[in-house]
Amino acid sequence: MGKVWREFTWKFEIGAVRLSYQTDETPDEFAEDMGISRSSLSHWWSEFRDGPQRTFPAKGDLKSGMQRLLS
């Protein structure tokens, strides 16, 4: 059987990154609790490190949404 692909909203992805920095859990535990793969979390971390203004382009109103989520 083929791999199942799930899409997450950029709000979820940014929220997961934000929460992952605020938890005492290991990245593996955090990803499991969130119902995501560890590799997805790592990928989102990399995108976020590249700069919030470039994170998850074309997935909505990034500037205002990013400011709301990060404040």
PDB file of N, CA, C and O in Angstrom:
ATOM      1  N   MET A   1       0.841  -1.179   0.000  1.00  0.00           N
ATOM      2  CA  MET A   1       0.000   0.000   0.000  1.00  0.00           C
ATOM      3  C   MET A   1       0.885   1.241   0.000  1.00  0.00           C
ATOM      4  O   MET A   1       1.930   1.256   0.650  1.00  0.00           O
ATOM      5  N   GLY A   2       0.474   2.285  -0.726  1.00  0.00           N
ATOM      6  CA  GLY A   2       1.262   3.495  -0.853  1.00  0.00           C
ATOM      7  C   GLY A   2       1.246   4.350   0.400  1.00  0.00           C
ATOM      8  O   GLY A   2       0.425   4.165   1.299  1.00  0.00           O
ATOM      9  N   LYS A   3       2.158   5.270   0.429  1.00  0.00           N
ATOM     10  CA  LYS A   3       2.279   6.182   1.560  1.00  0.00           C
ATOM     11  C   LYS A   3       1.142   7.203   1.522  1.00  0.00           C
ATOM     12  O   LYS A   3       0.796   7.717   0.459  1.00  0.00           O
ATOM     13  N   VAL A   4       0.572   7.486   2.673  1.00  0.00           N
ATOM     14  CA  VAL A   4      -0.507   8.463   2.770  1.00  0.00           C
ATOM     15  C   VAL A   4       0.106   9.834   3.025  1.00  0.00           C
ATOM     16  O   VAL A   4       0.880  10.010   3.966  1.00  0.00           O
ATOM     17  N   TRP A   5      -0.243  10.801   2.187  1.00  0.00           N
ATOM     18  CA  TRP A   5       0.263  12.162   2.345  1.00  0.00           C
ATOM     19  C   TRP A   5      -0.805  13.015   2.989  1.00  0.00           C
ATOM     20  O   TRP A   5      -1.961  13.007   2.567  1.00  0.00           O
ATOM     21  N   ARG A   6      -0.416  13.748   4.005  1.00  0.00           N
ATOM     22  CA  ARG A   6      -1.340  14.677   4.643  1.00  0.00           C
ATOM     23  C   ARG A   6      -0.811  16.088   4.446  1.00  0.00           C
ATOM     24  O   ARG A   6       0.397  16.324   4.457  1.00  0.00           O
ATOM     25  N   GLU A   7      -1.725  17.008   4.270  1.00  0.00           N
ATOM     26  CA  GLU A   7      -1.340  18.409   4.156  1.00  0.00           C
ATOM     27  C   GLU A   7      -1.760  19.128   5.421  1.00  0.00           C
ATOM     28  O   GLU A   7      -2.848  18.901   5.949  1.00  0.00           O
ATOM     29  N   PHE A   8      -0.894  19.988   5.896  1.00  0.00           N
ATOM     30  CA  PHE A   8      -1.178  20.786   7.071  1.00  0.00           C
ATOM     31  C   PHE A   8      -1.224  22.248   6.663  1.00  0.00           C
ATOM     32  O   PHE A   8      -0.528  22.658   5.733  1.00  0.00           O
ATOM     33  N   THR A   9      -2.036  23.033   7.351  1.00  0.00           N
ATOM     34  CA  THR A   9      -2.062  24.461   7.075  1.00  0.00           C
ATOM     35  C   THR A   9      -0.784  25.089   7.603  1.00  0.00           C
ATOM     36  O   THR A   9      -0.137  24.549   8.500  1.00  0.00           O
ATOM     37  N   TRP A  10      -0.429  26.236   7.036  1.00  0.00           N
ATOM     38  CA  TRP A  10       0.788  26.894   7.515  1.00  0.00           C
ATOM     39  C   TRP A  10       0.610  27.334   8.966  1.00  0.00           C
ATOM     40  O   TRP A  10       1.588  27.418   9.709  1.00  0.00           O
ATOM     41  N   LYS A  11      -0.630  27.617   9.380  1.00  0.00           N
ATOM     42  CA  LYS A  11      -0.867  27.979  10.783  1.00  0.00           C
ATOM     43  C   LYS A  11      -0.511  26.809  11.698  1.00  0.00           C
ATOM     44  O   LYS A  11       0.091  27.000  12.754  1.00  0.00           O
ATOM     45  N   PHE A  12      -0.884  25.609  11.290  1.00  0.00           N
ATOM     46  CA  PHE A  12      -0.550  24.426  12.093  1.00  0.00           C
ATOM     47  C   PHE A  12       0.959  24.225  12.130  1.00  0.00           C
ATOM     48  O   PHE A  12       1.532  23.972  13.189  1.00  0.00           O
ATOM     49  N   GLU A  13       1.600  24.337  10.971  1.00  0.00           N
ATOM     50  CA  GLU A  13       3.040  24.109  10.882  1.00  0.00           C
ATOM     51  C   GLU A  13       3.812  25.108  11.743  1.00  0.00           C
ATOM     52  O   GLU A  13       4.710  24.722  12.492  1.00  0.00           O
ATOM     53  N   ILE A  14       3.464  26.385  11.636  1.00  0.00           N
ATOM     54  CA  ILE A  14       4.146  27.410  12.421  1.00  0.00           C
ATOM     55  C   ILE A  14       3.845  27.217  13.901  1.00  0.00           C
ATOM     56  O   ILE A  14       4.731  27.374  14.741  1.00  0.00           O
ATOM     57  N   GLY A  15       2.607  26.880  14.222  1.00  0.00           N
ATOM     58  CA  GLY A  15       2.239  26.622  15.609  1.00  0.00           C
ATOM     59  C   GLY A  15       3.013  25.456  16.194  1.00  0.00           C
ATOM     60  O   GLY A  15       3.443  25.502  17.346  1.00  0.00           O
ATOM     61  N   ALA A  16       3.191  24.409  15.398  1.00  0.00           N
ATOM     62  CA  ALA A  16       3.947  23.247  15.861  1.00  0.00           C
ATOM     63  C   ALA A  16       5.404  23.616  16.122  1.00  0.00           C
ATOM     64  O   ALA A  16       5.986  23.192  17.121  1.00  0.00           O
ATOM     65  N   VAL A  17       5.987  24.397  15.233  1.00  0.00           N
ATOM     66  CA  VAL A  17       7.376  24.841  15.428  1.00  0.00           C
ATOM     67  C   VAL A  17       7.469  25.662  16.703  1.00  0.00           C
ATOM     68  O   VAL A  17       8.357  25.448  17.529  1.00  0.00           O
ATOM     69  N   ARG A  18       6.558  26.590  16.854  1.00  0.00           N
ATOM     70  CA  ARG A  18       6.568  27.456  18.043  1.00  0.00           C
ATOM     71  C   ARG A  18       6.447  26.629  19.325  1.00  0.00           C
ATOM     72  O   ARG A  18       7.222  26.815  20.263  1.00  0.00           O
ATOM     73  N   LEU A  19       5.484  25.728  19.360  1.00  0.00           N
ATOM     74  CA  LEU A  19       5.291  24.901  20.546  1.00  0.00           C
ATOM     75  C   LEU A  19       6.472  23.978  20.809  1.00  0.00           C
ATOM     76  O   LEU A  19       6.802  23.695  21.960  1.00  0.00           O
ATOM     77  N   SER A  20       7.106  23.510  19.743  1.00  0.00           N
ATOM     78  CA  SER A  20       8.222  22.579  19.921  1.00  0.00           C
ATOM     79  C   SER A  20       9.395  23.218  20.661  1.00  0.00           C
ATOM     80  O   SER A  20      10.171  22.532  21.326  1.00  0.00           O
ATOM     81  N   TYR A  21       9.514  24.549  20.536  1.00  0.00           N
ATOM     82  CA  TYR A  21      10.578  25.259  21.250  1.00  0.00           C
ATOM     83  C   TYR A  21      10.200  25.558  22.703  1.00  0.00           C
ATOM     84  O   TYR A  21      11.051  25.941  23.506  1.00  0.00           O
ATOM     85  N   GLN A  22       8.917  25.381  23.031  1.00  0.00           N
ATOM     86  CA  GLN A  22       8.443  25.712  24.371  1.00  0.00           C
ATOM     87  C   GLN A  22       8.210  24.484  25.250  1.00  0.00           C
ATOM     88  O   GLN A  22       7.827  24.631  26.411  1.00  0.00           O
ATOM     89  N   THR A  23       8.426  23.304  24.736  1.00  0.00           N
ATOM     90  CA  THR A  23       8.143  22.084  25.480  1.00  0.00           C
ATOM     91  C   THR A  23       9.412  21.471  26.055  1.00  0.00           C
ATOM     92  O   THR A  23      10.519  21.723  25.579  1.00  0.00           O
ATOM     93  N   ASP A  24       9.225  20.674  27.074  1.00  0.00           N
ATOM     94  CA  ASP A  24      10.346  19.933  27.653  1.00  0.00           C
ATOM     95  C   ASP A  24      10.485  18.544  27.032  1.00  0.00           C
ATOM     96  O   ASP A  24      11.411  17.803  27.362  1.00  0.00           O
ATOM     97  N   GLU A  25       9.569  18.195  26.138  1.00  0.00           N
ATOM     98  CA  GLU A  25       9.613  16.885  25.489  1.00  0.00           C
ATOM     99  C   GLU A  25      10.752  16.828  24.470  1.00  0.00           C
ATOM    100  O   GLU A  25      11.210  17.853  23.965  1.00  0.00           O
ATOM    101  N   THR A  26      11.188  15.623  24.187  1.00  0.00           N
ATOM    102  CA  THR A  26      12.147  15.451  23.100  1.00  0.00           C
ATOM    103  C   THR A  26      11.423  15.706  21.781  1.00  0.00           C
ATOM    104  O   THR A  26      10.197  15.609  21.728  1.00  0.00           O
ATOM    105  N   PRO A  27      12.153  16.027  20.723  1.00  0.00           N
ATOM    106  CA  PRO A  27      11.492  16.225  19.428  1.00  0.00           C
ATOM    107  C   PRO A  27      10.667  15.010  18.992  1.00  0.00           C
ATOM    108  O   PRO A  27       9.584  15.164  18.426  1.00  0.00           O
ATOM    109  N   ASP A  28      11.176  13.807  19.253  1.00  0.00           N
ATOM    110  CA  ASP A  28      10.432  12.607  18.885  1.00  0.00           C
ATOM    111  C   ASP A  28       9.119  12.501  19.659  1.00  0.00           C
ATOM    112  O   ASP A  28       8.081  12.173  19.084  1.00  0.00           O
ATOM    113  N   GLU A  29       9.166  12.780  20.964  1.00  0.00           N
ATOM    114  CA  GLU A  29       7.954  12.723  21.782  1.00  0.00           C
ATOM    115  C   GLU A  29       6.957  13.791  21.349  1.00  0.00           C
ATOM    116  O   GLU A  29       5.757  13.534  21.249  1.00  0.00           O
ATOM    117  N   PHE A  30       7.470  14.991  21.095  1.00  0.00           N
ATOM    118  CA  PHE A  30       6.607  16.088  20.677  1.00  0.00           C
ATOM    119  C   PHE A  30       5.908  15.762  19.360  1.00  0.00           C
ATOM    120  O   PHE A  30       4.696  15.940  19.234  1.00  0.00           O
ATOM    121  N   ALA A  31       6.667  15.289  18.388  1.00  0.00           N
ATOM    122  CA  ALA A  31       6.092  14.955  17.084  1.00  0.00           C
ATOM    123  C   ALA A  31       5.018  13.878  17.232  1.00  0.00           C
ATOM    124  O   ALA A  31       3.952  13.975  16.625  1.00  0.00           O
ATOM    125  N   GLU A  32       5.294  12.872  18.023  1.00  0.00           N
ATOM    126  CA  GLU A  32       4.314  11.804  18.226  1.00  0.00           C
ATOM    127  C   GLU A  32       3.043  12.357  18.871  1.00  0.00           C
ATOM    128  O   GLU A  32       1.936  12.021  18.451  1.00  0.00           O
ATOM    129  N   ASP A  33       3.200  13.196  19.880  1.00  0.00           N
ATOM    130  CA  ASP A  33       2.039  13.794  20.545  1.00  0.00           C
ATOM    131  C   ASP A  33       1.219  14.662  19.597  1.00  0.00           C
ATOM    132  O   ASP A  33      -0.004  14.731  19.715  1.00  0.00           O
ATOM    133  N   MET A  34       1.889  15.321  18.660  1.00  0.00           N
ATOM    134  CA  MET A  34       1.203  16.188  17.691  1.00  0.00           C
ATOM    135  C   MET A  34       0.610  15.402  16.518  1.00  0.00           C
ATOM    136  O   MET A  34      -0.165  15.943  15.729  1.00  0.00           O
ATOM    137  N   GLY A  35       0.978  14.129  16.409  1.00  0.00           N
ATOM    138  CA  GLY A  35       0.468  13.320  15.308  1.00  0.00           C
ATOM    139  C   GLY A  35       1.147  13.603  13.988  1.00  0.00           C
ATOM    140  O   GLY A  35       0.553  13.457  12.920  1.00  0.00           O
ATOM    141  N   ILE A  36       2.411  14.013  14.077  1.00  0.00           N
ATOM    142  CA  ILE A  36       3.184  14.306  12.869  1.00  0.00           C
ATOM    143  C   ILE A  36       4.470  13.490  12.908  1.00  0.00           C
ATOM    144  O   ILE A  36       4.856  12.957  13.948  1.00  0.00           O
ATOM    145  N   SER A  37       5.113  13.407  11.768  1.00  0.00           N
ATOM    146  CA  SER A  37       6.390  12.684  11.740  1.00  0.00           C
ATOM    147  C   SER A  37       7.507  13.591  12.216  1.00  0.00           C
ATOM    148  O   SER A  37       7.419  14.815  12.116  1.00  0.00           O
ATOM    149  N   ARG A  38       8.538  12.989  12.725  1.00  0.00           N
ATOM    150  CA  ARG A  38       9.716  13.740  13.164  1.00  0.00           C
ATOM    151  C   ARG A  38      10.354  14.452  11.982  1.00  0.00           C
ATOM    152  O   ARG A  38      10.870  15.561  12.121  1.00  0.00           O
ATOM    153  N   SER A  39      10.318  13.810  10.814  1.00  0.00           N
ATOM    154  CA  SER A  39      10.919  14.433   9.632  1.00  0.00           C
ATOM    155  C   SER A  39      10.141  15.680   9.202  1.00  0.00           C
ATOM    156  O   SER A  39      10.738  16.646   8.726  1.00  0.00           O
ATOM    157  N   SER A  40       8.819  15.667   9.365  1.00  0.00           N
ATOM    158  CA  SER A  40       8.038  16.872   9.043  1.00  0.00           C
ATOM    159  C   SER A  40       8.423  18.011   9.963  1.00  0.00           C
ATOM    160  O   SER A  40       8.619  19.140   9.515  1.00  0.00           O
ATOM    161  N   LEU A  41       8.532  17.715  11.252  1.00  0.00           N
ATOM    162  CA  LEU A  41       8.915  18.740  12.218  1.00  0.00           C
ATOM    163  C   LEU A  41      10.295  19.302  11.880  1.00  0.00           C
ATOM    164  O   LEU A  41      10.494  20.516  11.919  1.00  0.00           O
ATOM    165  N   SER A  42      11.232  18.443  11.554  1.00  0.00           N
ATOM    166  CA  SER A  42      12.579  18.890  11.186  1.00  0.00           C
ATOM    167  C   SER A  42      12.544  19.778   9.946  1.00  0.00           C
ATOM    168  O   SER A  42      13.242  20.790   9.877  1.00  0.00           O
ATOM    169  N   HIS A  43      11.736  19.395   8.981  1.00  0.00           N
ATOM    170  CA  HIS A  43      11.605  20.176   7.748  1.00  0.00           C
ATOM    171  C   HIS A  43      11.044  21.566   8.054  1.00  0.00           C
ATOM    172  O   HIS A  43      11.536  22.563   7.525  1.00  0.00           O
ATOM    173  N   TRP A  44      10.026  21.634   8.898  1.00  0.00           N
ATOM    174  CA  TRP A  44       9.427  22.922   9.262  1.00  0.00           C
ATOM    175  C   TRP A  44      10.416  23.780  10.028  1.00  0.00           C
ATOM    176  O   TRP A  44      10.456  24.994   9.829  1.00  0.00           O
ATOM    177  N   TRP A  45      11.228  23.169  10.915  1.00  0.00           N
ATOM    178  CA  TRP A  45      12.263  23.921  11.625  1.00  0.00           C
ATOM    179  C   TRP A  45      13.209  24.563  10.618  1.00  0.00           C
ATOM    180  O   TRP A  45      13.547  25.741  10.737  1.00  0.00           O
ATOM    181  N   SER A  46      13.633  23.785   9.626  1.00  0.00           N
ATOM    182  CA  SER A  46      14.568  24.298   8.614  1.00  0.00           C
ATOM    183  C   SER A  46      13.962  25.459   7.848  1.00  0.00           C
ATOM    184  O   SER A  46      14.627  26.468   7.614  1.00  0.00           O
ATOM    185  N   GLU A  47      12.700  25.322   7.455  1.00  0.00           N
ATOM    186  CA  GLU A  47      12.041  26.402   6.735  1.00  0.00           C
ATOM    187  C   GLU A  47      11.932  27.648   7.603  1.00  0.00           C
ATOM    188  O   GLU A  47      12.129  28.764   7.123  1.00  0.00           O
ATOM    189  N   PHE A  48      11.621  27.461   8.866  1.00  0.00           N
ATOM    190  CA  PHE A  48      11.472  28.592   9.769  1.00  0.00           C
ATOM    191  C   PHE A  48      12.805  29.295   9.989  1.00  0.00           C
ATOM    192  O   PHE A  48      12.856  30.524  10.045  1.00  0.00           O
ATOM    193  N   ARG A  49      13.885  28.526  10.113  1.00  0.00           N
ATOM    194  CA  ARG A  49      15.218  29.115  10.295  1.00  0.00           C
ATOM    195  C   ARG A  49      15.637  29.946   9.093  1.00  0.00           C
ATOM    196  O   ARG A  49      16.400  30.902   9.233  1.00  0.00           O
ATOM    197  N   ASP A  50      15.141  29.585   7.908  1.00  0.00           N
ATOM    198  CA  ASP A  50      15.487  30.335   6.703  1.00  0.00           C
ATOM    199  C   ASP A  50      14.891  31.731   6.717  1.00  0.00           C
ATOM    200  O   ASP A  50      15.259  32.568   5.893  1.00  0.00           O
ATOM    201  N   GLY A  51      13.989  31.992   7.627  1.00  0.00           N
ATOM    202  CA  GLY A  51      13.393  33.318   7.768  1.00  0.00           C
ATOM    203  C   GLY A  51      11.889  33.243   7.749  1.00  0.00           C
ATOM    204  O   GLY A  51      11.304  32.685   6.820  1.00  0.00           O
ATOM    205  N   PRO A  52      11.258  33.794   8.759  1.00  0.00           N
ATOM    206  CA  PRO A  52       9.804  33.734   8.830  1.00  0.00           C
ATOM    207  C   PRO A  52       9.111  34.307   7.610  1.00  0.00           C
ATOM    208  O   PRO A  52       8.041  33.830   7.234  1.00  0.00           O
ATOM    209  N   GLN A  53       9.689  35.313   6.983  1.00  0.00           N
ATOM    210  CA  GLN A  53       9.058  35.909   5.809  1.00  0.00           C
ATOM    211  C   GLN A  53       9.058  34.955   4.622  1.00  0.00           C
ATOM    212  O   GLN A  53       8.270  35.126   3.692  1.00  0.00           O
ATOM    213  N   ARG A  54       9.929  33.956   4.640  1.00  0.00           N
ATOM    214  CA  ARG A  54       9.987  32.995   3.531  1.00  0.00           C
ATOM    215  C   ARG A  54       9.365  31.659   3.898  1.00  0.00           C
ATOM    216  O   ARG A  54       9.304  30.753   3.067  1.00  0.00           O
ATOM    217  N   THR A  55       8.907  31.528   5.127  1.00  0.00           N
ATOM    218  CA  THR A  55       8.378  30.256   5.586  1.00  0.00           C
ATOM    219  C   THR A  55       7.017  29.981   4.971  1.00  0.00           C
ATOM    220  O   THR A  55       6.124  30.825   5.030  1.00  0.00           O
ATOM    221  N   PHE A  56       6.859  28.824   4.392  1.00  0.00           N
ATOM    222  CA  PHE A  56       5.590  28.339   3.858  1.00  0.00           C
ATOM    223  C   PHE A  56       4.944  29.339   2.891  1.00  0.00           C
ATOM    224  O   PHE A  56       3.794  29.723   3.104  1.00  0.00           O
ATOM    225  N   PRO A  57       5.634  29.766   1.852  1.00  0.00           N
ATOM    226  CA  PRO A  57       5.040  30.721   0.921  1.00  0.00           C
ATOM    227  C   PRO A  57       3.837  30.124   0.204  1.00  0.00           C
ATOM    228  O   PRO A  57       3.712  28.907   0.070  1.00  0.00           O
ATOM    229  N   ALA A  58       2.968  30.996  -0.246  1.00  0.00           N
ATOM    230  CA  ALA A  58       1.781  30.627  -1.022  1.00  0.00           C
ATOM    231  C   ALA A  58       0.768  29.823  -0.221  1.00  0.00           C
ATOM    232  O   ALA A  58      -0.013  29.064  -0.796  1.00  0.00           O
ATOM    233  N   LYS A  59       0.770  29.979   1.084  1.00  0.00           N
ATOM    234  CA  LYS A  59      -0.217  29.264   1.890  1.00  0.00           C
ATOM    235  C   LYS A  59      -1.063  30.249   2.694  1.00  0.00           C
ATOM    236  O   LYS A  59      -1.426  29.963   3.835  1.00  0.00           O
ATOM    237  N   GLY A  60      -1.371  31.380   2.125  1.00  0.00           N
ATOM    238  CA  GLY A  60      -2.224  32.326   2.823  1.00  0.00           C
ATOM    239  C   GLY A  60      -1.523  33.650   3.074  1.00  0.00           C
ATOM    240  O   GLY A  60      -0.434  33.908   2.562  1.00  0.00           O
ATOM    241  N   ASP A  61      -2.169  34.472   3.867  1.00  0.00           N
ATOM    242  CA  ASP A  61      -1.652  35.792   4.201  1.00  0.00           C
ATOM    243  C   ASP A  61      -0.552  35.637   5.224  1.00  0.00           C
ATOM    244  O   ASP A  61      -0.811  35.659   6.427  1.00  0.00           O
ATOM    245  N   LEU A  62       0.667  35.481   4.762  1.00  0.00           N
ATOM    246  CA  LEU A  62       1.789  35.121   5.618  1.00  0.00           C
ATOM    247  C   LEU A  62       2.167  36.216   6.596  1.00  0.00           C
ATOM    248  O   LEU A  62       2.384  35.939   7.776  1.00  0.00           O
ATOM    249  N   LYS A  63       2.251  37.442   6.136  1.00  0.00           N
ATOM    250  CA  LYS A  63       2.751  38.510   7.007  1.00  0.00           C
ATOM    251  C   LYS A  63       1.876  38.707   8.234  1.00  0.00           C
ATOM    252  O   LYS A  63       2.377  38.672   9.358  1.00  0.00           O
ATOM    253  N   SER A  64       0.591  38.912   8.044  1.00  0.00           N
ATOM    254  CA  SER A  64      -0.275  39.170   9.198  1.00  0.00           C
ATOM    255  C   SER A  64      -0.458  37.899  10.015  1.00  0.00           C
ATOM    256  O   SER A  64      -0.500  37.963  11.244  1.00  0.00           O
ATOM    257  N   GLY A  65      -0.566  36.766   9.373  1.00  0.00           N
ATOM    258  CA  GLY A  65      -0.731  35.506  10.082  1.00  0.00           C
ATOM    259  C   GLY A  65       0.489  35.165  10.900  1.00  0.00           C
ATOM    260  O   GLY A  65       0.360  34.699  12.032  1.00  0.00           O
ATOM    261  N   MET A  66       1.667  35.383  10.358  1.00  0.00           N
ATOM    262  CA  MET A  66       2.914  35.090  11.062  1.00  0.00           C
ATOM    263  C   MET A  66       3.034  35.995  12.283  1.00  0.00           C
ATOM    264  O   MET A  66       3.410  35.531  13.359  1.00  0.00           O
ATOM    265  N   GLN A  67       2.726  37.262  12.131  1.00  0.00           N
ATOM    266  CA  GLN A  67       2.840  38.183  13.253  1.00  0.00           C
ATOM    267  C   GLN A  67       1.878  37.794  14.369  1.00  0.00           C
ATOM    268  O   GLN A  67       2.243  37.865  15.542  1.00  0.00           O
ATOM    269  N   ARG A  68       0.663  37.387  14.031  1.00  0.00           N
ATOM    270  CA  ARG A  68      -0.297  36.957  15.057  1.00  0.00           C
ATOM    271  C   ARG A  68       0.185  35.719  15.774  1.00  0.00           C
ATOM    272  O   ARG A  68       0.073  35.631  16.997  1.00  0.00           O
ATOM    273  N   LEU A  69       0.717  34.762  15.042  1.00  0.00           N
ATOM    274  CA  LEU A  69       1.139  33.511  15.648  1.00  0.00           C
ATOM    275  C   LEU A  69       2.384  33.653  16.503  1.00  0.00           C
ATOM    276  O   LEU A  69       2.531  32.945  17.500  1.00  0.00           O
ATOM    277  N   LEU A  70       3.276  34.544  16.137  1.00  0.00           N
ATOM    278  CA  LEU A  70       4.529  34.681  16.852  1.00  0.00           C
ATOM    279  C   LEU A  70       4.476  35.697  17.990  1.00  0.00           C
ATOM    280  O   LEU A  70       5.432  35.817  18.756  1.00  0.00           O
ATOM    281  N   SER A  71       3.394  36.409  18.104  1.00  0.00           N
ATOM    282  CA  SER A  71       3.293  37.393  19.189  1.00  0.00           C
ATOM    283  C   SER A  71       2.680  36.806  20.432  1.00  0.00           C
ATOM    284  O   SER A  71       2.526  37.505  21.433  1.00  0.00           O
TER     285      SER A  71
END
